[in-house]
Amino acid sequence: GREEEERGEEERGEEEGWRDGLWQGGGENLRMIEEDEVDASRNIEYIRRLIRSEERAGVPAGRILLLGFSQGGGVALRAAMSLQEPIGGVIACST
């Protein structure tokens, strides 16, 4: 029944982890980001590279937003706080 479906969704969610990145086109720039604290600096650097890439493409920093859900929201906040120049904003849902 419905309870089994919900349990299955929860189990799949745990296996899939969480995603973060910039949404362009069909989402080809989204990638899995590791969940443990050991990889935090690598994850933040990845987001910073994406932001720099957008800036090189002509997108002003003030028009760039980061969005993250759950742990991804925490990563988005940490990445934004580590930037030299402020971006347009951060949306951290269920963080």
N, C-alpha and C positions, 0 to 999 in steps of 0.2 A: 503494500500500500504506500501511501504518501510518506509515512515515517521511514520506510526503507529507502525511498527515493531521496529524502532529505539526508539520511545517514550517508548514502552513496555520494551525494554532492559534497558533503563535508569531507569525506575521505579523499575524494578526488582533489578538492581544494588544497588539502594538506600535501598531497603528492605533487601538485603542480607548482606550489610555492606562490610567489607573487611577482608581478612584472612592473617595470617602470621604464620610462623612456619618453621620447617625443613621438607624437602621433603625426605621421605624414603619409599621405596617400593611403595605402591599405594597412598601415602599421608596420611596414617592413623594418623600421628602426626599433621596434620593441624587442627586448630580449630578456631572458630570465636573469634576475639579479640574486646573488647568493644571500642567504638569510642571516648568516652568523656574523658576529661583531668583527671577526678577524678580517673579513672582506669589506668592511665599511668604507675604508679609505679608497679602495679600488672602485667600489660602486659610485662614490661621490665623484671621483675623477672621471669616470665614464659619463656621468651626467654633465660635468663641466665641459668635457670634450664635445658633447652634443650641443650644448649652448654656444660654445665658440664656433662650431660649424654653422649654426644658424646665423650667428652674427656675421661671419664671413660671407654668408649668402645674402646679406643685406637686411636681415631682420634686426631692428633695434632691440637692445636688451630690455627696454621697458615694455615691449610687446611679447615677451617670452614668459610663459607660465609653466610651472611644474605642478603636476597633479600626482598624488600618490594615495593609495588605499592601505590602511593598516600599517604594516611595517614600511611599506613604500612611502607612506606619508612622512614618516620619521626620516627616511633617507632624503626625501625631497626637501624637507625643512633644513636638515643638516647641510645639504648641498647648497641651498640658497644662502645660508648664513656664511658659507665659506667663500662666496664670490667677492671679487674686488668691487664690481659694479652691481648695483641692485637690479633685479629683474622685475617684470611686471607683477608677479605675485606667485603665491604658493597655495594650493588647495590640498589640505591634508584631511582625508575622510577616515573616520573610525580609527584615528591614531591614538 
